[in-house]
């Protein structure tokens, strides 16, 4: 049995952005899909448009929320909080080159910028 988290997969062409009538959702040059909370009206159309169920309505703030890979941490050179605090070490934040070294280019499931690799598949350790 494998654990598969449900989070934003940072799609190459994010469908949620098409559903946003105010263009509050954008994909940065780094590949991270982000929501501009200053622009978001909380209409929830994007929530219904996301095929992965990765967006949610933040009742307290009245805007849409989602995983943005801890964009501020990543831009500061720190790994996302989920990776830092994963006690089992199941989550890793790696470059494409490191991913190829780990998986040897095989046995991965790619969804947007998120790659799933199972410990039951043939994997090599880094380093």
Beta strands, then each sheet from edge to edge (+ up, - down):
strand 1: 25-27
strand 2: 33-35
strand 3: 56-58
strand 4: 63-65
strand 5: 109-111
strand 6: 114-116
sheet 1: 1+ 2-
sheet 2: 3+ 4-
sheet 3: 5+ 6-
end
